[in-house]
Amino acid sequence: MTRIIIIYGLVAGLIIISGIIATVAAGGDQPHGNVWLGYLIMLLGMAAVFIGVKQHRDRTLGGVIRFLPALGVGLAISVIASLAYVAVWEVYLAATDYVFMDRYVAATLAQRRAEGLSGEAYGRLEAQLSGMAQAYRSPLYRMPVTFAEIFPVGLLVSIVSAVLLRNSRVLPARRRS
C-alpha cells in the first residue's frame, strides 16, 4: 500500500506541477492564467488518486474495499501529491528568483487600472496586494498557501473515488488468467 501511495502521489504531483508551471511560463508577464485551466490540470493530475485506490482495491484487497480505507488511501495519495506540488513550486520560485508574486501584483494592478479603478480604491488594493506579496516572501506563509491550493481538489477526488470504488461492480478487478 505504501508503494502505491508514494508512486501515485508523485505521479499526480508531477503532472499537476508540470501543467501549472507550463501555464505560468506561457503567461510570461501576465501570470493571471486561466483559473479553470489550472483546476482542470489539478483534476487531471488527481485522477491518479482514483487509479491508485483502484489498484489497491484490486491487487492488494482482492477487488473489495470499504469507504474509509479507500478514503484513507486517496487522502494519503493526495497529501503526497500536494507535498510534491509544494516542493517543485518552491524549486521553480527559487529558479526564477521569486519574481512570480511581484509579476502577479503588477499584472493585477495594471488590469484593475485598465478596468478604471483609481483613487482611494486603487490605493487600498495596492496596499492589500503589497501586504500579500510581503507575506508570500516567507516560506512559512507561502508553503501552506501553496498546499491549500491543491489539497482540496485531492480531498474531493478522494471522496468521490472512495464512494465509487467501494462498490466492487464499479470497474471490477480483472481476473488473471
N, C-alpha and C positions, 0 to 999 in steps of 0.2 A: 504494500500500500504506500509506503513512504516513497518508493521509487516512482510510482505513478504520480504522486502528488508533486514531487520535485520536477519530473520531466514535463508534465503538462502545465505546471505553473510557470516554468521557464519558457516553454513554447508560447504560452499565452502572453507573458510579459514581453517577450521579444517581438512578437507580431504587433502588439499594441504600440510599443515604443518606436518601432521602425516606421509604422504608419504615421504616428503623431509627429515624429521628427521630420519625416518627409513632407508633411503638410506645413510644418513651421518653416522648414528650409525653403519650400516653394513659395511661401508667403513673403520672403525677404524682409523688407522694411515694413510690411503690413502683417503683423503677427496675429491679426484677427481672422484666423482661419474660420472655416465653416464649422460651427459648433456641432451641427448634425452629422457632419462627416467625421468629426472627432469621436462622437459617441458611436457611430456606425463602426469605426475602426475598433473601438473598445469592445463592442458587442461581438464583432468578428473574432477578435483575439480570445475573448472569454468563451467562445464556442469550445475551446479546449477543456473547459470545466465539464461541460456535458460529456465530451468524449472520454475524459479521464474517469468520471463517475461511472459511465457505462462500461469502460474496460475493467474497472474494479469490480463492478457487479457481475460481469460475465466471466472474467478469468479467475478472480480470486474467490468470489462467493457463489459460483455455480449458476449465475443468472437471476438471483433473487437478492434484493436489498430493501431495507426498510427506510422510511423517510429520514429519520435522524442520522443514521450512519451515512446515507447519501449526502445529506446536507453537510455533515462534518467533512467529508472528502471534498465536496465542492468548495466549502469555505477555506479549507487548507490550500487547495489549488489557487483560489482567488488571492489569498494572503501572499503566497509565493509570487504570483503574477504581479501583484501590486508592489511588492518589495523590489522585484526586478525592474519594474517601471520606474520606481523612485531612484534606484541605483543608476540606471542608464541615463535618466534625465539629469541627475547630478553630474555625470560624466560629460554629457552634452553641454550643460551650462558651463562647466569648467573649460571645456574645449573651445567654447565661443566667448570666453572672457565675461560670462554672466551678463551679456547685453540683452537677453530676452526681455526682462522686465522693463528696462529703460525704453526699448523699442515699443513694447506694449503700451506703456504710459504715453509716449509721444504719439503713437498712432491713435490711441483713444482720444487724446486731447485734440488732435488735428481733425478727427472725424466729428467730434462734438462741436468744434468751432465751425466746421463746414456746414453743420446742421443748423447753425445760428445761435448756439449757446454763447453767451457773453456775460460780462459784468460779474456780479456777485456769485451767480450760479456757476459760472466758469471757474472762478476763484475757489469756490468750495470743492468742486470736482478736482481741480488741480491739487489742492491740499490733501484731499482724500487719497488720490492716486499716489501722491508723493509719500504719504504715510504708508500706504500699502507696499510701495517699492522699497521703502526703508525696512519694513518688517521682512520682506522677501529676501533681503540680503542675509538674514540669519538662517542657517540650516535647521535650527530648532523650530522655526516657524515654517520654512519652505517645505521641508520633508513631510511633515504631517499633512500639509495642504495638498501636496502632490499625491500622497497616498489616498487622501479623501476624494480626489478627482476620479480615481479608477475603482476603488473598492466597492462603492455602492452598485456599480454595474456587475461586478463579480458576485455580490450578495444576491442580486436579483436573478442572475443566471443560475446560481447555486440553488436557490429556492425552486425555480422552475424545473431544473434538472432533477432535483430530489422528488418533486411531485410527479413528474413524468416517469422517471426510471424506477420508482418503487413498484410500478406496475410491470411485472415481468413480460407482459404481452406487448409492451412498447419496445420496439426494436429488439426482439428476443435474441438471446445468445444463439449463435450458430453452433450446431453440433459438429464436433471434429470427427472426420472420417478416418 
